[in-house]
Amino acid sequence: MPTAANYLGSVSKAKALEAVKGATGIDSTKAMAGMKKPEAIAYCASRLEGLRWLPVPLRARAANPVSVKDEESDD
């Protein structure tokens, strides 16, 4: 889970905001207006708490399924 300590604190406010929007579908730009980074990170962490969201680099890739045609060509 992304937290202020392990992810949100190491990215820009814009990336943290992007994380909240990606996880919740809610644009929190207005809510974060005027916040300093520590406040913004705490805000984003609270919005992501309990969700199963991961940053793109940490997401598992889907396996590439092998089609029947590919298997037949392995003579």
PyMOL Python script that loads the backbone (N, CA, C, O; Angstrom):
from pymol import cmd

cmd.read_pdbstr("""\
ATOM      1  N   MET A   1       0.835  -1.185   0.000  1.00  0.00           N
ATOM      2  CA  MET A   1       0.000   0.000   0.000  1.00  0.00           C
ATOM      3  C   MET A   1       0.878   1.247   0.000  1.00  0.00           C
ATOM      4  O   MET A   1       1.856   1.309   0.746  1.00  0.00           O
ATOM      5  N   PRO A   2       0.551   2.226  -0.813  1.00  0.00           N
ATOM      6  CA  PRO A   2       1.342   3.443  -0.819  1.00  0.00           C
ATOM      7  C   PRO A   2       1.082   4.251   0.453  1.00  0.00           C
ATOM      8  O   PRO A   2      -0.069   4.475   0.829  1.00  0.00           O
ATOM      9  N   THR A   3       2.128   4.673   1.092  1.00  0.00           N
ATOM     10  CA  THR A   3       2.014   5.509   2.284  1.00  0.00           C
ATOM     11  C   THR A   3       2.911   6.719   2.105  1.00  0.00           C
ATOM     12  O   THR A   3       3.684   6.807   1.151  1.00  0.00           O
ATOM     13  N   ALA A   4       2.792   7.646   3.037  1.00  0.00           N
ATOM     14  CA  ALA A   4       3.652   8.824   2.988  1.00  0.00           C
ATOM     15  C   ALA A   4       5.112   8.412   3.085  1.00  0.00           C
ATOM     16  O   ALA A   4       5.977   9.027   2.462  1.00  0.00           O
ATOM     17  N   ALA A   5       5.387   7.378   3.862  1.00  0.00           N
ATOM     18  CA  ALA A   5       6.773   6.953   4.074  1.00  0.00           C
ATOM     19  C   ALA A   5       7.356   6.202   2.883  1.00  0.00           C
ATOM     20  O   ALA A   5       8.523   6.402   2.543  1.00  0.00           O
ATOM     21  N   ASN A   6       6.567   5.341   2.241  1.00  0.00           N
ATOM     22  CA  ASN A   6       7.163   4.471   1.226  1.00  0.00           C
ATOM     23  C   ASN A   6       6.914   4.883  -0.222  1.00  0.00           C
ATOM     24  O   ASN A   6       7.545   4.321  -1.117  1.00  0.00           O
ATOM     25  N   TYR A   7       6.043   5.818  -0.490  1.00  0.00           N
ATOM     26  CA  TYR A   7       5.835   6.229  -1.878  1.00  0.00           C
ATOM     27  C   TYR A   7       5.504   7.716  -1.972  1.00  0.00           C
ATOM     28  O   TYR A   7       6.205   8.476  -2.640  1.00  0.00           O
ATOM     29  N   LEU A   8       4.452   8.113  -1.311  1.00  0.00           N
ATOM     30  CA  LEU A   8       3.944   9.466  -1.497  1.00  0.00           C
ATOM     31  C   LEU A   8       4.955  10.543  -1.122  1.00  0.00           C
ATOM     32  O   LEU A   8       4.981  11.606  -1.743  1.00  0.00           O
ATOM     33  N   GLY A   9       5.772  10.289  -0.133  1.00  0.00           N
ATOM     34  CA  GLY A   9       6.765  11.270   0.273  1.00  0.00           C
ATOM     35  C   GLY A   9       7.914  11.417  -0.702  1.00  0.00           C
ATOM     36  O   GLY A   9       8.675  12.382  -0.628  1.00  0.00           O
ATOM     37  N   SER A  10       8.045  10.478  -1.608  1.00  0.00           N
ATOM     38  CA  SER A  10       9.166  10.523  -2.549  1.00  0.00           C
ATOM     39  C   SER A  10       8.765  10.982  -3.947  1.00  0.00           C
ATOM     40  O   SER A  10       9.599  11.015  -4.852  1.00  0.00           O
ATOM     41  N   VAL A  11       7.506  11.332  -4.127  1.00  0.00           N
ATOM     42  CA  VAL A  11       7.052  11.820  -5.432  1.00  0.00           C
ATOM     43  C   VAL A  11       6.544  13.251  -5.283  1.00  0.00           C
ATOM     44  O   VAL A  11       6.336  13.733  -4.170  1.00  0.00           O
ATOM     45  N   SER A  12       6.349  13.907  -6.390  1.00  0.00           N
ATOM     46  CA  SER A  12       5.844  15.281  -6.371  1.00  0.00           C
ATOM     47  C   SER A  12       4.385  15.302  -5.928  1.00  0.00           C
ATOM     48  O   SER A  12       3.705  14.276  -5.923  1.00  0.00           O
ATOM     49  N   LYS A  13       3.921  16.499  -5.556  1.00  0.00           N
ATOM     50  CA  LYS A  13       2.507  16.645  -5.197  1.00  0.00           C
ATOM     51  C   LYS A  13       1.623  16.249  -6.376  1.00  0.00           C
ATOM     52  O   LYS A  13       0.562  15.654  -6.189  1.00  0.00           O
ATOM     53  N   ALA A  14       2.059  16.578  -7.584  1.00  0.00           N
ATOM     54  CA  ALA A  14       1.279  16.237  -8.776  1.00  0.00           C
ATOM     55  C   ALA A  14       1.134  14.726  -8.930  1.00  0.00           C
ATOM     56  O   ALA A  14       0.059  14.237  -9.277  1.00  0.00           O
ATOM     57  N   LYS A  15       2.218  13.982  -8.673  1.00  0.00           N
ATOM     58  CA  LYS A  15       2.159  12.515  -8.772  1.00  0.00           C
ATOM     59  C   LYS A  15       1.275  11.944  -7.665  1.00  0.00           C
ATOM     60  O   LYS A  15       0.528  10.994  -7.901  1.00  0.00           O
ATOM     61  N   ALA A  16       1.351  12.506  -6.473  1.00  0.00           N
ATOM     62  CA  ALA A  16       0.506  12.051  -5.372  1.00  0.00           C
ATOM     63  C   ALA A  16      -0.962  12.303  -5.707  1.00  0.00           C
ATOM     64  O   ALA A  16      -1.821  11.460  -5.449  1.00  0.00           O
ATOM     65  N   LEU A  17      -1.238  13.462  -6.280  1.00  0.00           N
ATOM     66  CA  LEU A  17      -2.593  13.803  -6.698  1.00  0.00           C
ATOM     67  C   LEU A  17      -3.073  12.853  -7.789  1.00  0.00           C
ATOM     68  O   LEU A  17      -4.226  12.421  -7.784  1.00  0.00           O
ATOM     69  N   GLU A  18      -2.189  12.534  -8.718  1.00  0.00           N
ATOM     70  CA  GLU A  18      -2.493  11.574  -9.784  1.00  0.00           C
ATOM     71  C   GLU A  18      -2.825  10.198  -9.195  1.00  0.00           C
ATOM     72  O   GLU A  18      -3.707   9.499  -9.695  1.00  0.00           O
ATOM     73  N   ALA A  19      -2.123   9.822  -8.148  1.00  0.00           N
ATOM     74  CA  ALA A  19      -2.379   8.539  -7.490  1.00  0.00           C
ATOM     75  C   ALA A  19      -3.782   8.508  -6.900  1.00  0.00           C
ATOM     76  O   ALA A  19      -4.498   7.516  -7.038  1.00  0.00           O
ATOM     77  N   VAL A  20      -4.170   9.591  -6.244  1.00  0.00           N
ATOM     78  CA  VAL A  20      -5.511   9.657  -5.649  1.00  0.00           C
ATOM     79  C   VAL A  20      -6.570   9.598  -6.739  1.00  0.00           C
ATOM     80  O   VAL A  20      -7.561   8.880  -6.605  1.00  0.00           O
ATOM     81  N   LYS A  21      -6.368  10.340  -7.808  1.00  0.00           N
ATOM     82  CA  LYS A  21      -7.341  10.334  -8.904  1.00  0.00           C
ATOM     83  C   LYS A  21      -7.423   8.959  -9.553  1.00  0.00           C
ATOM     84  O   LYS A  21      -8.513   8.492  -9.881  1.00  0.00           O
ATOM     85  N   GLY A  22      -6.280   8.308  -9.741  1.00  0.00           N
ATOM     86  CA  GLY A  22      -6.271   6.976 -10.340  1.00  0.00           C
ATOM     87  C   GLY A  22      -6.950   5.936  -9.472  1.00  0.00           C
ATOM     88  O   GLY A  22      -7.593   5.020  -9.983  1.00  0.00           O
ATOM     89  N   ALA A  23      -6.811   6.071  -8.170  1.00  0.00           N
ATOM     90  CA  ALA A  23      -7.380   5.083  -7.250  1.00  0.00           C
ATOM     91  C   ALA A  23      -8.848   5.324  -6.949  1.00  0.00           C
ATOM     92  O   ALA A  23      -9.614   4.378  -6.765  1.00  0.00           O
ATOM     93  N   THR A  24      -9.243   6.599  -6.898  1.00  0.00           N
ATOM     94  CA  THR A  24     -10.605   6.911  -6.468  1.00  0.00           C
ATOM     95  C   THR A  24     -11.482   7.480  -7.567  1.00  0.00           C
ATOM     96  O   THR A  24     -12.709   7.458  -7.461  1.00  0.00           O
ATOM     97  N   GLY A  25     -10.859   7.992  -8.628  1.00  0.00           N
ATOM     98  CA  GLY A  25     -11.625   8.635  -9.687  1.00  0.00           C
ATOM     99  C   GLY A  25     -12.013  10.066  -9.343  1.00  0.00           C
ATOM    100  O   GLY A  25     -12.743  10.713 -10.094  1.00  0.00           O
ATOM    101  N   ILE A  26     -11.522  10.564  -8.198  1.00  0.00           N
ATOM    102  CA  ILE A  26     -11.876  11.905  -7.741  1.00  0.00           C
ATOM    103  C   ILE A  26     -10.688  12.839  -7.934  1.00  0.00           C
ATOM    104  O   ILE A  26      -9.567  12.527  -7.531  1.00  0.00           O
ATOM    105  N   ASP A  27     -10.943  13.983  -8.551  1.00  0.00           N
ATOM    106  CA  ASP A  27      -9.900  14.989  -8.728  1.00  0.00           C
ATOM    107  C   ASP A  27      -9.860  15.847  -7.468  1.00  0.00           C
ATOM    108  O   ASP A  27     -10.805  16.587  -7.192  1.00  0.00           O
ATOM    109  N   SER A  28      -8.792  15.757  -6.714  1.00  0.00           N
ATOM    110  CA  SER A  28      -8.661  16.474  -5.444  1.00  0.00           C
ATOM    111  C   SER A  28      -7.830  17.743  -5.572  1.00  0.00           C
ATOM    112  O   SER A  28      -7.311  18.244  -4.575  1.00  0.00           O
ATOM    113  N   THR A  29      -7.701  18.262  -6.769  1.00  0.00           N
ATOM    114  CA  THR A  29      -6.876  19.448  -6.992  1.00  0.00           C
ATOM    115  C   THR A  29      -7.328  20.610  -6.122  1.00  0.00           C
ATOM    116  O   THR A  29      -6.499  21.260  -5.485  1.00  0.00           O
ATOM    117  N   LYS A  30      -8.623  20.883  -6.085  1.00  0.00           N
ATOM    118  CA  LYS A  30      -9.132  22.004  -5.292  1.00  0.00           C
ATOM    119  C   LYS A  30      -8.932  21.761  -3.805  1.00  0.00           C
ATOM    120  O   LYS A  30      -8.596  22.685  -3.064  1.00  0.00           O
ATOM    121  N   ALA A  31      -9.135  20.530  -3.365  1.00  0.00           N
ATOM    122  CA  ALA A  31      -8.971  20.213  -1.947  1.00  0.00           C
ATOM    123  C   ALA A  31      -7.526  20.413  -1.501  1.00  0.00           C
ATOM    124  O   ALA A  31      -7.275  20.780  -0.352  1.00  0.00           O
ATOM    125  N   MET A  32      -6.578  20.175  -2.402  1.00  0.00           N
ATOM    126  CA  MET A  32      -5.159  20.288  -2.062  1.00  0.00           C
ATOM    127  C   MET A  32      -4.584  21.671  -2.346  1.00  0.00           C
ATOM    128  O   MET A  32      -3.421  21.933  -2.038  1.00  0.00           O
ATOM    129  N   ALA A  33      -5.376  22.547  -2.924  1.00  0.00           N
ATOM    130  CA  ALA A  33      -4.883  23.885  -3.251  1.00  0.00           C
ATOM    131  C   ALA A  33      -4.405  24.583  -1.982  1.00  0.00           C
ATOM    132  O   ALA A  33      -5.115  24.624  -0.978  1.00  0.00           O
ATOM    133  N   GLY A  34      -3.212  25.121  -2.041  1.00  0.00           N
ATOM    134  CA  GLY A  34      -2.667  25.853  -0.905  1.00  0.00           C
ATOM    135  C   GLY A  34      -1.982  24.999   0.145  1.00  0.00           C
ATOM    136  O   GLY A  34      -1.374  25.532   1.073  1.00  0.00           O
ATOM    137  N   MET A  35      -2.069  23.683   0.016  1.00  0.00           N
ATOM    138  CA  MET A  35      -1.409  22.802   0.986  1.00  0.00           C
ATOM    139  C   MET A  35       0.083  22.736   0.683  1.00  0.00           C
ATOM    140  O   MET A  35       0.497  22.715  -0.476  1.00  0.00           O
ATOM    141  N   LYS A  36       0.866  22.706   1.725  1.00  0.00           N
ATOM    142  CA  LYS A  36       2.298  22.441   1.576  1.00  0.00           C
ATOM    143  C   LYS A  36       2.449  20.937   1.382  1.00  0.00           C
ATOM    144  O   LYS A  36       1.524  20.177   1.667  1.00  0.00           O
ATOM    145  N   LYS A  37       3.615  20.506   0.898  1.00  0.00           N
ATOM    146  CA  LYS A  37       3.800  19.096   0.558  1.00  0.00           C
ATOM    147  C   LYS A  37       3.480  18.150   1.716  1.00  0.00           C
ATOM    148  O   LYS A  37       2.776  17.166   1.489  1.00  0.00           O
ATOM    149  N   PRO A  38       3.949  18.386   2.937  1.00  0.00           N
ATOM    150  CA  PRO A  38       3.619  17.441   4.018  1.00  0.00           C
ATOM    151  C   PRO A  38       2.110  17.281   4.248  1.00  0.00           C
ATOM    152  O   PRO A  38       1.628  16.175   4.493  1.00  0.00           O
ATOM    153  N   GLU A  39       1.376  18.391   4.167  1.00  0.00           N
ATOM    154  CA  GLU A  39      -0.083  18.325   4.317  1.00  0.00           C
ATOM    155  C   GLU A  39      -0.717  17.581   3.150  1.00  0.00           C
ATOM    156  O   GLU A  39      -1.615  16.761   3.339  1.00  0.00           O
ATOM    157  N   ALA A  40      -0.240  17.873   1.942  1.00  0.00           N
ATOM    158  CA  ALA A  40      -0.782  17.236   0.742  1.00  0.00           C
ATOM    159  C   ALA A  40      -0.529  15.732   0.767  1.00  0.00           C
ATOM    160  O   ALA A  40      -1.402  14.949   0.391  1.00  0.00           O
ATOM    161  N   ILE A  41       0.655  15.326   1.206  1.00  0.00           N
ATOM    162  CA  ILE A  41       0.992  13.906   1.268  1.00  0.00           C
ATOM    163  C   ILE A  41       0.121  13.209   2.301  1.00  0.00           C
ATOM    164  O   ILE A  41      -0.363  12.105   2.056  1.00  0.00           O
ATOM    165  N   ALA A  42      -0.084  13.836   3.449  1.00  0.00           N
ATOM    166  CA  ALA A  42      -0.958  13.256   4.478  1.00  0.00           C
ATOM    167  C   ALA A  42      -2.385  13.135   3.948  1.00  0.00           C
ATOM    168  O   ALA A  42      -3.058  12.133   4.190  1.00  0.00           O
ATOM    169  N   TYR A  43      -2.841  14.151   3.228  1.00  0.00           N
ATOM    170  CA  TYR A  43      -4.177  14.124   2.629  1.00  0.00           C
ATOM    171  C   TYR A  43      -4.299  12.957   1.644  1.00  0.00           C
ATOM    172  O   TYR A  43      -5.266  12.197   1.691  1.00  0.00           O
ATOM    173  N   CYS A  44      -3.321  12.822   0.762  1.00  0.00           N
ATOM    174  CA  CYS A  44      -3.347  11.745  -0.232  1.00  0.00           C
ATOM    175  C   CYS A  44      -3.274  10.377   0.441  1.00  0.00           C
ATOM    176  O   CYS A  44      -3.981   9.452   0.042  1.00  0.00           O
ATOM    177  N   ALA A  45      -2.434  10.245   1.450  1.00  0.00           N
ATOM    178  CA  ALA A  45      -2.317   8.974   2.166  1.00  0.00           C
ATOM    179  C   ALA A  45      -3.648   8.595   2.797  1.00  0.00           C
ATOM    180  O   ALA A  45      -4.028   7.425   2.790  1.00  0.00           O
ATOM    181  N   SER A  46      -4.357   9.577   3.341  1.00  0.00           N
ATOM    182  CA  SER A  46      -5.657   9.273   3.955  1.00  0.00           C
ATOM    183  C   SER A  46      -6.677   8.844   2.906  1.00  0.00           C
ATOM    184  O   SER A  46      -7.531   8.003   3.185  1.00  0.00           O
ATOM    185  N   ARG A  47      -6.598   9.410   1.710  1.00  0.00           N
ATOM    186  CA  ARG A  47      -7.529   9.039   0.634  1.00  0.00           C
ATOM    187  C   ARG A  47      -7.229   7.645   0.084  1.00  0.00           C
ATOM    188  O   ARG A  47      -8.135   6.947  -0.372  1.00  0.00           O
ATOM    189  N   LEU A  48      -5.959   7.240   0.129  1.00  0.00           N
ATOM    190  CA  LEU A  48      -5.565   5.936  -0.414  1.00  0.00           C
ATOM    191  C   LEU A  48      -5.640   4.819   0.622  1.00  0.00           C
ATOM    192  O   LEU A  48      -5.569   3.640   0.276  1.00  0.00           O
ATOM    193  N   GLU A  49      -5.781   5.190   1.884  1.00  0.00           N
ATOM    194  CA  GLU A  49      -5.807   4.194   2.957  1.00  0.00           C
ATOM    195  C   GLU A  49      -6.948   3.196   2.741  1.00  0.00           C
ATOM    196  O   GLU A  49      -8.091   3.580   2.494  1.00  0.00           O
ATOM    197  N   GLY A  50      -6.618   1.933   2.838  1.00  0.00           N
ATOM    198  CA  GLY A  50      -7.615   0.874   2.697  1.00  0.00           C
ATOM    199  C   GLY A  50      -7.903   0.458   1.263  1.00  0.00           C
ATOM    200  O   GLY A  50      -8.616  -0.519   1.031  1.00  0.00           O
ATOM    201  N   LEU A  51      -7.357   1.188   0.303  1.00  0.00           N
ATOM    202  CA  LEU A  51      -7.560   0.830  -1.102  1.00  0.00           C
ATOM    203  C   LEU A  51      -6.427  -0.079  -1.542  1.00  0.00           C
ATOM    204  O   LEU A  51      -5.354  -0.075  -0.937  1.00  0.00           O
ATOM    205  N   ARG A  52      -6.650  -0.837  -2.561  1.00  0.00           N
ATOM    206  CA  ARG A  52      -5.626  -1.764  -3.054  1.00  0.00           C
ATOM    207  C   ARG A  52      -4.930  -1.196  -4.284  1.00  0.00           C
ATOM    208  O   ARG A  52      -4.663  -1.921  -5.243  1.00  0.00           O
ATOM    209  N   TRP A  53      -4.642   0.073  -4.256  1.00  0.00           N
ATOM    210  CA  TRP A  53      -3.998   0.757  -5.368  1.00  0.00           C
ATOM    211  C   TRP A  53      -2.490   0.618  -5.265  1.00  0.00           C
ATOM    212  O   TRP A  53      -1.927   0.686  -4.172  1.00  0.00           O
ATOM    213  N   LEU A  54      -1.844   0.426  -6.392  1.00  0.00           N
ATOM    214  CA  LEU A  54      -0.380   0.394  -6.467  1.00  0.00           C
ATOM    215  C   LEU A  54       0.086   1.293  -7.601  1.00  0.00           C
ATOM    216  O   LEU A  54      -0.604   1.419  -8.613  1.00  0.00           O
ATOM    217  N   PRO A  55       1.240   1.916  -7.448  1.00  0.00           N
ATOM    218  CA  PRO A  55       1.806   2.684  -8.552  1.00  0.00           C
ATOM    219  C   PRO A  55       2.089   1.753  -9.734  1.00  0.00           C
ATOM    220  O   PRO A  55       2.361   0.568  -9.540  1.00  0.00           O
ATOM    221  N   VAL A  56       2.028   2.277 -10.930  1.00  0.00           N
ATOM    222  CA  VAL A  56       2.213   1.472 -12.140  1.00  0.00           C
ATOM    223  C   VAL A  56       3.474   0.599 -12.095  1.00  0.00           C
ATOM    224  O   VAL A  56       3.399  -0.574 -12.460  1.00  0.00           O
ATOM    225  N   PRO A  57       4.624   1.120 -11.666  1.00  0.00           N
ATOM    226  CA  PRO A  57       5.821   0.256 -11.670  1.00  0.00           C
ATOM    227  C   PRO A  57       5.722  -0.959 -10.737  1.00  0.00           C
ATOM    228  O   PRO A  57       6.461  -1.928 -10.909  1.00  0.00           O
ATOM    229  N   LEU A  58       4.835  -0.917  -9.774  1.00  0.00           N
ATOM    230  CA  LEU A  58       4.700  -2.032  -8.835  1.00  0.00           C
ATOM    231  C   LEU A  58       3.588  -3.008  -9.199  1.00  0.00           C
ATOM    232  O   LEU A  58       3.435  -4.049  -8.560  1.00  0.00           O
ATOM    233  N   ARG A  59       2.827  -2.677 -10.206  1.00  0.00           N
ATOM    234  CA  ARG A  59       1.733  -3.568 -10.612  1.00  0.00           C
ATOM    235  C   ARG A  59       2.272  -4.780 -11.354  1.00  0.00           C
ATOM    236  O   ARG A  59       3.228  -4.684 -12.123  1.00  0.00           O
ATOM    237  N   ALA A  60       1.643  -5.920 -11.108  1.00  0.00           N
ATOM    238  CA  ALA A  60       2.040  -7.154 -11.798  1.00  0.00           C
ATOM    239  C   ALA A  60       1.620  -7.052 -13.258  1.00  0.00           C
ATOM    240  O   ALA A  60       0.543  -6.553 -13.582  1.00  0.00           O
ATOM    241  N   ARG A  61       2.472  -7.524 -14.102  1.00  0.00           N
ATOM    242  CA  ARG A  61       2.122  -7.558 -15.527  1.00  0.00           C
ATOM    243  C   ARG A  61       1.264  -8.776 -15.792  1.00  0.00           C
ATOM    244  O   ARG A  61       1.451  -9.828 -15.183  1.00  0.00           O
ATOM    245  N   ALA A  62       0.329  -8.625 -16.699  1.00  0.00           N
ATOM    246  CA  ALA A  62      -0.497  -9.766 -17.102  1.00  0.00           C
ATOM    247  C   ALA A  62       0.376 -10.713 -17.920  1.00  0.00           C
ATOM    248  O   ALA A  62       1.186 -10.284 -18.741  1.00  0.00           O
ATOM    249  N   ALA A  63       0.198 -11.975 -17.685  1.00  0.00           N
ATOM    250  CA  ALA A  63       0.955 -12.975 -18.447  1.00  0.00           C
ATOM    251  C   ALA A  63       0.517 -12.931 -19.902  1.00  0.00           C
ATOM    252  O   ALA A  63      -0.655 -12.694 -20.198  1.00  0.00           O
ATOM    253  N   ASN A  64       1.444 -13.156 -20.795  1.00  0.00           N
ATOM    254  CA  ASN A  64       1.105 -13.208 -22.214  1.00  0.00           C
ATOM    255  C   ASN A  64       0.591 -14.602 -22.527  1.00  0.00           C
ATOM    256  O   ASN A  64       1.361 -15.562 -22.538  1.00  0.00           O
ATOM    257  N   PRO A  65      -0.697 -14.717 -22.780  1.00  0.00           N
ATOM    258  CA  PRO A  65      -1.223 -16.047 -23.082  1.00  0.00           C
ATOM    259  C   PRO A  65      -0.676 -16.571 -24.410  1.00  0.00           C
ATOM    260  O   PRO A  65      -0.490 -15.811 -25.360  1.00  0.00           O
ATOM    261  N   VAL A  66      -0.430 -17.833 -24.458  1.00  0.00           N
ATOM    262  CA  VAL A  66       0.048 -18.475 -25.681  1.00  0.00           C
ATOM    263  C   VAL A  66      -1.173 -18.959 -26.437  1.00  0.00           C
ATOM    264  O   VAL A  66      -2.014 -19.673 -25.891  1.00  0.00           O
ATOM    265  N   SER A  67      -1.261 -18.567 -27.691  1.00  0.00           N
ATOM    266  CA  SER A  67      -2.410 -19.001 -28.478  1.00  0.00           C
ATOM    267  C   SER A  67      -2.175 -20.418 -28.994  1.00  0.00           C
ATOM    268  O   SER A  67      -1.040 -20.893 -29.045  1.00  0.00           O
ATOM    269  N   VAL A  68      -3.247 -21.073 -29.370  1.00  0.00           N
ATOM    270  CA  VAL A  68      -3.160 -22.428 -29.908  1.00  0.00           C
ATOM    271  C   VAL A  68      -2.302 -22.431 -31.162  1.00  0.00           C
ATOM    272  O   VAL A  68      -1.532 -23.368 -31.378  1.00  0.00           O
ATOM    273  N   LYS A  69      -2.419 -21.404 -31.988  1.00  0.00           N
ATOM    274  CA  LYS A  69      -1.639 -21.312 -33.215  1.00  0.00           C
ATOM    275  C   LYS A  69      -0.143 -21.270 -32.890  1.00  0.00           C
ATOM    276  O   LYS A  69       0.650 -21.913 -33.577  1.00  0.00           O
ATOM    277  N   ASP A  70       0.252 -20.522 -31.854  1.00  0.00           N
ATOM    278  CA  ASP A  70       1.659 -20.456 -31.450  1.00  0.00           C
ATOM    279  C   ASP A  70       2.168 -21.817 -30.996  1.00  0.00           C
ATOM    280  O   ASP A  70       3.300 -22.184 -31.309  1.00  0.00           O
ATOM    281  N   GLU A  71       1.364 -22.560 -30.276  1.00  0.00           N
ATOM    282  CA  GLU A  71       1.774 -23.875 -29.786  1.00  0.00           C
ATOM    283  C   GLU A  71       1.953 -24.865 -30.932  1.00  0.00           C
ATOM    284  O   GLU A  71       2.842 -25.714 -30.881  1.00  0.00           O
ATOM    285  N   GLU A  72       1.116 -24.763 -31.966  1.00  0.00           N
ATOM    286  CA  GLU A  72       1.192 -25.681 -33.100  1.00  0.00           C
ATOM    287  C   GLU A  72       2.449 -25.451 -33.923  1.00  0.00           C
ATOM    288  O   GLU A  72       2.939 -26.379 -34.566  1.00  0.00           O
ATOM    289  N   SER A  73       2.986 -24.225 -33.917  1.00  0.00           N
ATOM    290  CA  SER A  73       4.157 -23.933 -34.740  1.00  0.00           C
ATOM    291  C   SER A  73       5.464 -24.348 -34.075  1.00  0.00           C
ATOM    292  O   SER A  73       6.526 -24.165 -34.671  1.00  0.00           O
ATOM    293  N   ASP A  74       5.429 -24.893 -32.874  1.00  0.00           N
ATOM    294  CA  ASP A  74       6.632 -25.341 -32.157  1.00  0.00           C
ATOM    295  C   ASP A  74       6.991 -26.778 -32.502  1.00  0.00           C
ATOM    296  O   ASP A  74       7.263 -27.558 -31.589  1.00  0.00           O
ATOM    297  N   ASP A  75       7.007 -27.157 -33.734  1.00  0.00           N
ATOM    298  CA  ASP A  75       7.266 -28.544 -34.144  1.00  0.00           C
ATOM    299  C   ASP A  75       8.614 -28.983 -33.763  1.00  0.00           C
ATOM    300  O   ASP A  75       8.992 -30.123 -34.034  1.00  0.00           O
TER     301      ASP A  75
END
""", "prot")
cmd.dss("prot")
cmd.show_as("cartoon", "prot")
cmd.util.cbc("prot")
cmd.orient("prot")
